[in-house]
Amino acid sequence: MKENKVWFASDFHYGHVNICGGTTQWVDHGTTRDFDTVEEMNITILKSINDVVAEDDELYFLGDWSFGGIRNIWNFRKQIICNNIHFIPGNHDNNIIKNKPLPNCHWELFDDEIVDGVWRTADEFVFAQELFLMHPKIKELIYKDQKFILSHYPLEQWEDMDKGSIHLHGHVHHTLDGSDTNMFFRRMDVGWEGKIYSADDIIAEMNKKENKTHIK
């Protein structure tokens, strides 16, 4: 029997014009992605997810889902084959945090399915949070006896840090990868830069730091 896998990702920024190098208006291009068009970036994000995350796997997403208007929440979600997307909100997820009704999909009559289209009655509203398995801003997860502390923002201190728990975050787009905390402690940025991270690979990587978990 195939074992369902657990995956982590953050900061997809689907549809974000300014994070795409070819369309950005940012003066500092240091955190832009090397794509000519937003469409190319979006396709690459989707492929990186669907190539590895199976339908019944668990994907924990740590915030900043999409840009380009509320319609892109569903435009993006409907193309991902994984049924189980756990959502920890980030600073750019206001429409999801506020659980707004989505204008471009509705509940299919007589069937528990979300489909494209405009709602016809109040009973058919699809609210943003119904697309995900929602969690608070800081989430504890136990996977194969390993404790994970998940949040959008990087924490300097987290629960059971001195006992080997792993803290996963996003938000800073890997600009802290060279910091002492990320280099020597069990903290890792899972922001999207071309790949999705498996729980097993993260544990294997963090176990290399097993002697560097205590604050001195």
Order of alpha helices (4+ residues) and beta strands (2+ residues): beta-alpha-beta-alpha-beta-alpha-beta-beta-beta-beta-beta-beta-beta-alpha-beta-beta-alpha
